[in-house]
Amino acid sequence: MQKSQKLLLTLASFSMAILVSGCGQVQPYVNTDTSDECATVQKKLRQVDTFTKVVNDTSAFHLDEAADAITTPGITVSNNKRQMLRDAKKKRAVLTAEKQSLGCKTAEE
């Protein structure tokens, strides 16, 4: 065999080995900043859901007394049950829009 044929055969063998082993595959880039932001938004959504559940499960009479004890992560400043639920609904809509704009995956995906 000539030197050029050996070189061609070696190059072809090396190329086939790379193709078969998958070493040359490009890994998809995952933006960790976005995934961190998605996790933060998801955490805030869980807080809003928990807040909504607590407000729904508490009577309006007791809610007025317990409003100080309920953790409100920037959801509302009211102690009126209907207003609290409206504010929570608005906050949830804002967070959901933010989640969609970031391109976060939902639980179904």
HUSULRA-V769062 format. One record per backbone hydrogen bond with DSSP energy under -0.5 kcal/mol. CO is the residue of the C=O (numbers start at 1). NH is the residue of the N-H. Records with the same first field share a line. If there is no record, write none. Layout:
CO=NH / NH
//
This chain:
2=6
3=7
4=8
5=9
6=10
7=11
8=12
9=13
10=14
11=15
12=16
13=17
14=18
15=19
16=20
17=21
18=22 / 23 / 24
22=25
25=27
29=31
30=32
31=35
32=36
33=37
34=38
35=39
36=40
37=41
38=42
39=43
40=44
41=45
42=46
43=47
44=48
45=49
46=50
47=51
48=52
49=53
50=54
51=55
52=56
53=57
54=58
55=58
59=63
60=64
61=65
62=66
63=67
66=69 / 70
71=73
72=74
80=84
81=85
82=86
83=87
84=88
85=89
86=90
87=91
88=92
89=93
90=94
91=95
92=96
93=97
94=98
95=99
96=100
97=101
98=102
99=103 / 104
100=103
106=109
//
